Amino acid sequence: MQTASIFQNITYHEKHPKMDLLLETESSKEYRLAFAKGQYLKEHKTAASIIVEIIDGCIDFGIKGSKTTLTKGMLVALEPETPHDLFAVTESIVRLSVIKQPK
């Protein structure tokens, strides 16, 4: 059994979002991203399926040029290789679940 807290030891970078690995299992990786207001995570894509959860704050979530505002408690799921970007409208905490592919 592993445990972690999404709310403990939160730190922010001055210029870019801070990403911390919280847990890793055979099937997933769980990250916390801490965004200061106005920080931007440029468009990127992942090789795995992901689930993004807004723990606190407000994020403009972009997919293929379309923006959706996500607030506390909202989730979004993306298939592999889906280009996306994030902009922190307010100071925000985001949980990222990366689903590992079976070996």
N, CA, C and O atoms as CSV, one atom per row, in Angstrom:
chain,resi,resn,atom,element,x,y,z
A,1,MET,N,N,0.846,-1.187,0.000
A,1,MET,CA,C,0.000,0.000,0.000
A,1,MET,C,C,0.885,1.242,0.000
A,1,MET,O,O,1.901,1.301,0.692
A,2,GLN,N,N,0.484,2.214,-0.776
A,2,GLN,CA,C,1.170,3.506,-0.814
A,2,GLN,C,C,0.166,4.585,-0.406
A,2,GLN,O,O,-1.033,4.458,-0.654
A,3,THR,N,N,0.668,5.632,0.214
A,3,THR,CA,C,-0.187,6.782,0.533
A,3,THR,C,C,0.529,8.068,0.136
A,3,THR,O,O,1.757,8.129,0.078
A,4,ALA,N,N,-0.269,9.081,-0.132
A,4,ALA,CA,C,0.257,10.405,-0.462
A,4,ALA,C,C,-0.846,11.415,-0.185
A,4,ALA,O,O,-2.021,11.056,-0.102
A,5,SER,N,N,-0.470,12.662,-0.044
A,5,SER,CA,C,-1.440,13.738,0.140
A,5,SER,C,C,-1.266,14.770,-0.959
A,5,SER,O,O,-0.164,15.261,-1.207
A,6,ILE,N,N,-2.347,15.083,-1.597
A,6,ILE,CA,C,-2.300,16.106,-2.643
A,6,ILE,C,C,-2.165,17.502,-2.036
A,6,ILE,O,O,-1.778,18.444,-2.728
A,7,PHE,N,N,-2.482,17.642,-0.738
A,7,PHE,CA,C,-2.485,18.951,-0.092
A,7,PHE,C,C,-1.241,19.252,0.744
A,7,PHE,O,O,-1.062,20.392,1.172
A,8,GLN,N,N,-0.381,18.269,0.987
A,8,GLN,CA,C,0.811,18.504,1.803
A,8,GLN,C,C,1.999,18.889,0.929
A,8,GLN,O,O,2.140,18.418,-0.200
A,9,ASN,N,N,2.841,19.744,1.470
A,9,ASN,CA,C,4.109,20.127,0.838
A,9,ASN,C,C,3.948,20.715,-0.560
A,9,ASN,O,O,4.747,20.429,-1.453
A,10,ILE,N,N,2.924,21.531,-0.750
A,10,ILE,CA,C,2.712,22.186,-2.040
A,10,ILE,C,C,3.704,23.333,-2.185
A,10,ILE,O,O,3.820,24.188,-1.307
A,11,THR,N,N,4.415,23.336,-3.304
A,11,THR,CA,C,5.312,24.442,-3.621
A,11,THR,C,C,5.012,24.910,-5.037
A,11,THR,O,O,4.493,24.158,-5.861
A,12,TYR,N,N,5.347,26.160,-5.300
A,12,TYR,CA,C,5.110,26.761,-6.610
A,12,TYR,C,C,6.430,27.240,-7.183
A,12,TYR,O,O,7.303,27.706,-6.451
A,13,HIS,N,N,6.571,27.124,-8.498
A,13,HIS,CA,C,7.690,27.732,-9.194
A,13,HIS,C,C,7.276,29.142,-9.588
A,13,HIS,O,O,6.096,29.408,-9.820
A,14,GLU,N,N,8.225,30.019,-9.661
A,14,GLU,CA,C,7.943,31.401,-10.023
A,14,GLU,C,C,7.524,31.539,-11.485
A,14,GLU,O,O,6.649,32.342,-11.807
A,15,LYS,N,N,8.142,30.761,-12.369
A,15,LYS,CA,C,7.934,30.969,-13.802
A,15,LYS,C,C,7.090,29.908,-14.499
A,15,LYS,O,O,6.545,30.173,-15.571
A,16,HIS,N,N,6.967,28.718,-13.922
A,16,HIS,CA,C,6.227,27.651,-14.598
A,16,HIS,C,C,5.556,26.747,-13.568
A,16,HIS,O,O,5.930,26.765,-12.395
A,17,PRO,N,N,4.563,25.952,-13.995
A,17,PRO,CA,C,3.891,25.059,-13.047
A,17,PRO,C,C,4.870,24.071,-12.418
A,17,PRO,O,O,5.837,23.653,-13.055
A,18,LYS,N,N,4.615,23.705,-11.177
A,18,LYS,CA,C,5.444,22.746,-10.429
A,18,LYS,C,C,4.762,21.391,-10.479
A,18,LYS,O,O,3.595,21.265,-10.107
A,19,MET,N,N,5.486,20.372,-10.940
A,19,MET,CA,C,4.936,19.030,-11.079
A,19,MET,C,C,5.637,18.087,-10.125
A,19,MET,O,O,6.863,17.984,-10.130
A,20,ASP,N,N,4.845,17.386,-9.291
A,20,ASP,CA,C,5.393,16.437,-8.322
A,20,ASP,C,C,4.754,15.072,-8.531
A,20,ASP,O,O,3.531,14.969,-8.624
A,21,LEU,N,N,5.572,14.022,-8.607
A,21,LEU,CA,C,5.070,12.655,-8.641
A,21,LEU,C,C,4.639,12.288,-7.226
A,21,LEU,O,O,5.443,12.339,-6.295
A,22,LEU,N,N,3.361,11.915,-7.064
A,22,LEU,CA,C,2.842,11.552,-5.745
A,22,LEU,C,C,2.898,10.045,-5.514
A,22,LEU,O,O,3.316,9.591,-4.449
A,23,LEU,N,N,2.477,9.273,-6.511
A,23,LEU,CA,C,2.433,7.817,-6.404
A,23,LEU,C,C,2.718,7.191,-7.758
A,23,LEU,O,O,2.420,7.767,-8.804
A,24,GLU,N,N,3.299,6.003,-7.718
A,24,GLU,CA,C,3.449,5.223,-8.946
A,24,GLU,C,C,3.161,3.767,-8.636
A,24,GLU,O,O,3.703,3.194,-7.690
A,25,THR,N,N,2.289,3.175,-9.460
A,25,THR,CA,C,1.949,1.759,-9.340
A,25,THR,C,C,2.248,1.082,-10.677
A,25,THR,O,O,2.735,1.723,-11.609
A,26,GLU,N,N,1.957,-0.191,-10.764
A,26,GLU,CA,C,2.150,-0.906,-12.025
A,26,GLU,C,C,1.239,-0.366,-13.122
A,26,GLU,O,O,1.571,-0.461,-14.303
A,27,SER,N,N,0.092,0.199,-12.742
A,27,SER,CA,C,-0.890,0.614,-13.745
A,27,SER,C,C,-1.023,2.119,-13.938
A,27,SER,O,O,-1.622,2.558,-14.919
A,28,SER,N,N,-0.474,2.925,-13.019
A,28,SER,CA,C,-0.641,4.380,-13.176
A,28,SER,C,C,0.448,5.164,-12.457
A,28,SER,O,O,1.182,4.646,-11.615
A,29,LYS,N,N,0.517,6.439,-12.831
A,29,LYS,CA,C,1.325,7.431,-12.121
A,29,LYS,C,C,0.386,8.561,-11.751
A,29,LYS,O,O,-0.451,8.965,-12.558
A,30,GLU,N,N,0.519,9.076,-10.533
A,30,GLU,CA,C,-0.318,10.164,-10.039
A,30,GLU,C,C,0.565,11.369,-9.744
A,30,GLU,O,O,1.499,11.291,-8.947
A,31,TYR,N,N,0.255,12.484,-10.398
A,31,TYR,CA,C,1.036,13.714,-10.243
A,31,TYR,C,C,0.175,14.833,-9.675
A,31,TYR,O,O,-1.047,14.836,-9.822
A,32,ARG,N,N,0.838,15.779,-9.025
A,32,ARG,CA,C,0.210,17.041,-8.627
A,32,ARG,C,C,0.914,18.149,-9.392
A,32,ARG,O,O,2.142,18.216,-9.425
A,33,LEU,N,N,0.118,19.016,-10.006
A,33,LEU,CA,C,0.652,20.205,-10.658
A,33,LEU,C,C,0.152,21.411,-9.887
A,33,LEU,O,O,-1.050,21.568,-9.676
A,34,ALA,N,N,1.075,22.263,-9.467
A,34,ALA,CA,C,0.734,23.488,-8.740
A,34,ALA,C,C,0.990,24.671,-9.667
A,34,ALA,O,O,2.123,24.928,-10.073
A,35,PHE,N,N,-0.084,25.385,-9.992
A,35,PHE,CA,C,-0.019,26.536,-10.888
A,35,PHE,C,C,-0.216,27.821,-10.104
A,35,PHE,O,O,-1.194,27.947,-9.368
A,36,ALA,N,N,0.680,28.766,-10.244
A,36,ALA,CA,C,0.420,30.122,-9.774
A,36,ALA,C,C,-0.503,30.775,-10.809
A,36,ALA,O,O,-0.519,30.373,-11.972
A,37,LYS,N,N,-1.252,31.760,-10.390
A,37,LYS,CA,C,-2.148,32.461,-11.310
A,37,LYS,C,C,-1.361,32.962,-12.525
A,37,LYS,O,O,-0.301,33.574,-12.388
A,38,GLY,N,N,-1.909,32.684,-13.728
A,38,GLY,CA,C,-1.303,33.160,-14.954
A,38,GLY,C,C,-0.270,32.233,-15.577
A,38,GLY,O,O,0.208,32.500,-16.680
A,39,GLN,N,N,0.084,31.150,-14.893
A,39,GLN,CA,C,1.067,30.236,-15.473
A,39,GLN,C,C,0.438,29.403,-16.585
A,39,GLN,O,O,-0.758,29.111,-16.570
A,40,TYR,N,N,1.277,29.029,-17.547
A,40,TYR,CA,C,0.816,28.347,-18.750
A,40,TYR,C,C,1.663,27.104,-18.995
A,40,TYR,O,O,2.891,27.149,-18.915
A,41,LEU,N,N,1.001,26.011,-19.290
A,41,LEU,CA,C,1.679,24.792,-19.701
A,41,LEU,C,C,1.392,24.629,-21.183
A,41,LEU,O,O,0.277,24.293,-21.580
A,42,LYS,N,N,2.420,24.874,-22.000
A,42,LYS,CA,C,2.235,24.939,-23.451
A,42,LYS,C,C,1.707,23.619,-24.014
A,42,LYS,O,O,1.754,22.574,-23.365
A,43,GLU,N,N,1.207,23.708,-25.233
A,43,GLU,CA,C,0.623,22.533,-25.876
A,43,GLU,C,C,1.621,21.378,-25.916
A,43,GLU,O,O,2.790,21.544,-26.263
A,44,HIS,N,N,1.118,20.215,-25.553
A,44,HIS,CA,C,1.923,19.001,-25.529
A,44,HIS,C,C,0.978,17.810,-25.674
A,44,HIS,O,O,-0.241,17.984,-25.695
A,45,LYS,N,N,1.525,16.619,-25.771
A,45,LYS,CA,C,0.712,15.415,-25.803
A,45,LYS,C,C,1.445,14.317,-25.061
A,45,LYS,O,O,2.657,14.394,-24.859
A,46,THR,N,N,0.707,13.294,-24.656
A,46,THR,CA,C,1.295,12.185,-23.917
A,46,THR,C,C,1.097,10.892,-24.701
A,46,THR,O,O,0.165,10.768,-25.495
A,47,ALA,N,N,1.974,9.946,-24.468
A,47,ALA,CA,C,1.870,8.650,-25.129
A,47,ALA,C,C,0.802,7.770,-24.487
A,47,ALA,O,O,0.391,6.769,-25.074
A,48,ALA,N,N,0.348,8.135,-23.286
A,48,ALA,CA,C,-0.623,7.339,-22.535
A,48,ALA,C,C,-1.950,8.085,-22.407
A,48,ALA,O,O,-2.023,9.294,-22.628
A,49,SER,N,N,-2.988,7.348,-22.051
A,49,SER,CA,C,-4.259,7.974,-21.685
A,49,SER,C,C,-4.064,8.697,-20.360
A,49,SER,O,O,-3.317,8.236,-19.496
A,50,ILE,N,N,-4.747,9.845,-20.201
A,50,ILE,CA,C,-4.639,10.607,-18.953
A,50,ILE,C,C,-6.010,11.041,-18.470
A,50,ILE,O,O,-6.966,11.126,-19.240
A,51,ILE,N,N,-6.083,11.312,-17.169
A,51,ILE,CA,C,-7.243,11.947,-16.551
A,51,ILE,C,C,-6.720,13.142,-15.772
A,51,ILE,O,O,-5.788,13.017,-14.978
A,52,VAL,N,N,-7.323,14.298,-16.000
A,52,VAL,CA,C,-6.936,15.537,-15.334
A,52,VAL,C,C,-8.089,15.949,-14.424
A,52,VAL,O,O,-9.233,16.036,-14.871
A,53,GLU,N,N,-7.794,16.204,-13.147
A,53,GLU,CA,C,-8.804,16.632,-12.182
A,53,GLU,C,C,-8.380,17.968,-11.578
A,53,GLU,O,O,-7.238,18.131,-11.149
A,54,ILE,N,N,-9.301,18.910,-11.549
A,54,ILE,CA,C,-9.033,20.197,-10.912
A,54,ILE,C,C,-9.355,20.046,-9.431
A,54,ILE,O,O,-10.520,19.918,-9.055
A,55,ILE,N,N,-8.336,20.060,-8.600
A,55,ILE,CA,C,-8.504,19.919,-7.150
A,55,ILE,C,C,-8.921,21.249,-6.543
A,55,ILE,O,O,-9.753,21.296,-5.637
A,56,ASP,N,N,-8.338,22.328,-7.049
A,56,ASP,CA,C,-8.669,23.662,-6.561
A,56,ASP,C,C,-8.309,24.663,-7.647
A,56,ASP,O,O,-7.346,24.464,-8.388
A,57,GLY,N,N,-9.083,25.739,-7.741
A,57,GLY,CA,C,-8.778,26.799,-8.685
A,57,GLY,C,C,-9.577,26.714,-9.970
A,57,GLY,O,O,-10.654,26.119,-10.015
A,58,CYS,N,N,-9.028,27.323,-11.018
A,58,CYS,CA,C,-9.705,27.434,-12.308
A,58,CYS,C,C,-8.655,27.380,-13.413
A,58,CYS,O,O,-7.691,28.145,-13.403
A,59,ILE,N,N,-8.851,26.471,-14.363
A,59,ILE,CA,C,-7.915,26.241,-15.462
A,59,ILE,C,C,-8.656,26.374,-16.790
A,59,ILE,O,O,-9.741,25.818,-16.960
A,60,ASP,N,N,-8.067,27.113,-17.731
A,60,ASP,CA,C,-8.534,27.084,-19.119
A,60,ASP,C,C,-7.791,25.945,-19.783
A,60,ASP,O,O,-6.568,25.984,-19.917
A,61,PHE,N,N,-8.534,24.930,-20.199
A,61,PHE,CA,C,-7.971,23.712,-20.762
A,61,PHE,C,C,-8.196,23.726,-22.261
A,61,PHE,O,O,-9.337,23.751,-22.722
A,62,GLY,N,N,-7.114,23.711,-23.024
A,62,GLY,CA,C,-7.214,23.776,-24.475
A,62,GLY,C,C,-6.993,22.435,-25.130
A,62,GLY,O,O,-6.064,21.705,-24.785
A,63,ILE,N,N,-7.864,22.112,-26.090
A,63,ILE,CA,C,-7.725,20.906,-26.897
A,63,ILE,C,C,-7.953,21.297,-28.342
A,63,ILE,O,O,-9.041,21.740,-28.709
A,64,LYS,N,N,-6.926,21.132,-29.161
A,64,LYS,CA,C,-7.018,21.404,-30.592
A,64,LYS,C,C,-7.589,22.797,-30.876
A,64,LYS,O,O,-8.433,22.956,-31.758
A,65,GLY,N,N,-7.129,23.798,-30.132
A,65,GLY,CA,C,-7.536,25.177,-30.359
A,65,GLY,C,C,-8.826,25.595,-29.682
A,65,GLY,O,O,-9.184,26.771,-29.737
A,66,SER,N,N,-9.534,24.682,-29.048
A,66,SER,CA,C,-10.778,24.991,-28.345
A,66,SER,C,C,-10.512,25.024,-26.841
A,66,SER,O,O,-9.893,24.104,-26.306
A,67,LYS,N,N,-10.971,26.071,-26.153
A,67,LYS,CA,C,-10.736,26.217,-24.714
A,67,LYS,C,C,-12.001,25.878,-23.925
A,67,LYS,O,O,-13.109,26.251,-24.312
A,68,THR,N,N,-11.817,25.167,-22.816
A,68,THR,CA,C,-12.884,24.859,-21.874
A,68,THR,C,C,-12.407,25.284,-20.497
A,68,THR,O,O,-11.289,24.953,-20.103
A,69,THR,N,N,-13.231,26.009,-19.761
A,69,THR,CA,C,-12.880,26.414,-18.407
A,69,THR,C,C,-13.281,25.305,-17.443
A,69,THR,O,O,-14.444,24.907,-17.370
A,70,LEU,N,N,-12.286,24.817,-16.706
A,70,LEU,CA,C,-12.501,23.766,-15.712
A,70,LEU,C,C,-12.316,24.357,-14.323
A,70,LEU,O,O,-11.359,25.091,-14.077
A,71,THR,N,N,-13.228,24.038,-13.419
A,71,THR,CA,C,-13.160,24.528,-12.045
A,71,THR,C,C,-13.106,23.355,-11.069
A,71,THR,O,O,-13.228,22.194,-11.461
A,72,LYS,N,N,-12.925,23.676,-9.817
A,72,LYS,CA,C,-12.769,22.685,-8.750
A,72,LYS,C,C,-13.753,21.534,-8.899
A,72,LYS,O,O,-14.963,21.734,-9.013
A,73,GLY,N,N,-13.202,20.319,-8.894
A,73,GLY,CA,C,-14.022,19.120,-8.957
A,73,GLY,C,C,-14.252,18.570,-10.354
A,73,GLY,O,O,-14.737,17.448,-10.500
A,74,MET,N,N,-13.915,19.332,-11.377
A,74,MET,CA,C,-14.139,18.868,-12.748
A,74,MET,C,C,-12.993,17.970,-13.204
A,74,MET,O,O,-11.850,18.124,-12.773
A,75,LEU,N,N,-13.330,17.026,-14.091
A,75,LEU,CA,C,-12.355,16.091,-14.645
A,75,LEU,C,C,-12.458,16.091,-16.156
A,75,LEU,O,O,-13.505,16.397,-16.725
A,76,VAL,N,N,-11.344,15.740,-16.801
A,76,VAL,CA,C,-11.314,15.549,-18.248
A,76,VAL,C,C,-10.434,14.336,-18.530
A,76,VAL,O,O,-9.388,14.159,-17.905
A,77,ALA,N,N,-10.863,13.504,-19.473
A,77,ALA,CA,C,-10.088,12.332,-19.873
A,77,ALA,C,C,-9.636,12.518,-21.315
A,77,ALA,O,O,-10.409,12.964,-22.163
A,78,LEU,N,N,-8.383,12.174,-21.590
A,78,LEU,CA,C,-7.833,12.293,-22.934
A,78,LEU,C,C,-7.193,10.985,-23.366
A,78,LEU,O,O,-6.554,10.289,-22.578
A,79,GLU,N,N,-7.383,10.675,-24.633
A,79,GLU,CA,C,-6.735,9.519,-25.236
A,79,GLU,C,C,-5.274,9.872,-25.547
A,79,GLU,O,O,-4.925,11.051,-25.598
A,80,PRO,N,N,-4.428,8.875,-25.751
A,80,PRO,CA,C,-3.030,9.152,-26.076
A,80,PRO,C,C,-2.899,10.048,-27.308
A,80,PRO,O,O,-3.738,10.034,-28.208
A,81,GLU,N,N,-1.824,10.819,-27.313
A,81,GLU,CA,C,-1.448,11.677,-28.448
A,81,GLU,C,C,-2.432,12.813,-28.735
A,81,GLU,O,O,-2.457,13.332,-29.851
A,82,THR,N,N,-3.242,13.209,-27.750
A,82,THR,CA,C,-4.169,14.334,-27.910
A,82,THR,C,C,-3.471,15.621,-27.484
A,82,THR,O,O,-3.148,15.771,-26.306
A,83,PRO,N,N,-3.227,16.552,-28.402
A,83,PRO,CA,C,-2.578,17.820,-28.034
A,83,PRO,C,C,-3.472,18.629,-27.078
A,83,PRO,O,O,-4.674,18.770,-27.303
A,84,HIS,N,N,-2.861,19.153,-26.016
A,84,HIS,CA,C,-3.621,19.950,-25.044
A,84,HIS,C,C,-2.683,20.932,-24.350
A,84,HIS,O,O,-1.466,20.742,-24.333
A,85,ASP,N,N,-3.275,21.997,-23.773
A,85,ASP,CA,C,-2.520,22.995,-23.014
A,85,ASP,C,C,-3.361,23.443,-21.836
A,85,ASP,O,O,-4.578,23.261,-21.828
A,86,LEU,N,N,-2.704,24.038,-20.826
A,86,LEU,CA,C,-3.387,24.495,-19.624
A,86,LEU,C,C,-2.934,25.905,-19.275
A,86,LEU,O,O,-1.748,26.226,-19.353
A,87,PHE,N,N,-3.901,26.751,-18.884
A,87,PHE,CA,C,-3.615,28.107,-18.422
A,87,PHE,C,C,-4.340,28.316,-17.094
A,87,PHE,O,O,-5.546,28.092,-16.996
A,88,ALA,N,N,-3.599,28.746,-16.074
A,88,ALA,CA,C,-4.182,28.955,-14.745
A,88,ALA,C,C,-4.847,30.326,-14.651
A,88,ALA,O,O,-4.171,31.352,-14.587
A,89,VAL,N,N,-6.169,30.329,-14.642
A,89,VAL,CA,C,-6.938,31.563,-14.464
A,89,VAL,C,C,-6.748,32.084,-13.043
A,89,VAL,O,O,-6.672,33.291,-12.813
A,90,THR,N,N,-6.674,31.147,-12.095
A,90,THR,CA,C,-6.395,31.460,-10.691
A,90,THR,C,C,-5.307,30.501,-10.207
A,90,THR,O,O,-4.959,29.556,-10.915
A,91,GLU,N,N,-4.770,30.733,-9.017
A,91,GLU,CA,C,-3.869,29.755,-8.413
A,91,GLU,C,C,-4.618,28.426,-8.382
A,91,GLU,O,O,-5.767,28.378,-7.940
A,92,SER,N,N,-3.989,27.352,-8.841
A,92,SER,CA,C,-4.707,26.089,-9.014
A,92,SER,C,C,-3.849,24.882,-8.657
A,92,SER,O,O,-2.624,24.902,-8.785
A,93,ILE,N,N,-4.529,23.830,-8.205
A,93,ILE,CA,C,-3.917,22.531,-7.960
A,93,ILE,C,C,-4.615,21.532,-8.875
A,93,ILE,O,O,-5.842,21.433,-8.884
A,94,VAL,N,N,-3.820,20.795,-9.640
A,94,VAL,CA,C,-4.346,19.851,-10.623
A,94,VAL,C,C,-3.758,18.471,-10.341
A,94,VAL,O,O,-2.563,18.331,-10.081
A,95,ARG,N,N,-4.613,17.462,-10.395
A,95,ARG,CA,C,-4.161,16.065,-10.292
A,95,ARG,C,C,-4.125,15.484,-11.692
A,95,ARG,O,O,-5.086,15.607,-12.451
A,96,LEU,N,N,-3.013,14.852,-12.030
A,96,LEU,CA,C,-2.846,14.203,-13.313
A,96,LEU,C,C,-2.640,12.713,-13.081
A,96,LEU,O,O,-1.710,12.304,-12.386
A,97,SER,N,N,-3.520,11.907,-13.671
A,97,SER,CA,C,-3.393,10.449,-13.618
A,97,SER,C,C,-2.960,9.975,-15.002
A,97,SER,O,O,-3.646,10.218,-15.995
A,98,VAL,N,N,-1.819,9.300,-15.053
A,98,VAL,CA,C,-1.305,8.755,-16.307
A,98,VAL,C,C,-1.512,7.248,-16.258
A,98,VAL,O,O,-0.995,6.566,-15.373
A,99,ILE,N,N,-2.275,6.738,-17.222
A,99,ILE,CA,C,-2.592,5.312,-17.248
A,99,ILE,C,C,-1.516,4.577,-18.055
A,99,ILE,O,O,-1.346,4.824,-19.249
A,100,LYS,N,N,-0.804,3.687,-17.398
A,100,LYS,CA,C,0.254,2.945,-18.071
A,100,LYS,C,C,-0.343,1.865,-18.978
A,100,LYS,O,O,-1.378,1.276,-18.666
A,101,GLN,N,N,0.318,1.622,-20.088
A,101,GLN,CA,C,-0.096,0.571,-21.007
A,101,GLN,C,C,0.372,-0.777,-20.469
A,101,GLN,O,O,1.473,-0.880,-19.929
A,102,PRO,N,N,-0.456,-1.811,-20.613
A,102,PRO,CA,C,-0.008,-3.140,-20.156
A,102,PRO,C,C,1.237,-3.578,-20.915
A,102,PRO,O,O,1.398,-3.268,-22.096
A,103,LYS,N,N,2.109,-4.295,-20.231
A,103,LYS,CA,C,3.355,-4.752,-20.853
A,103,LYS,C,C,3.125,-6.047,-21.604
A,103,LYS,O,O,4.057,-6.592,-22.196
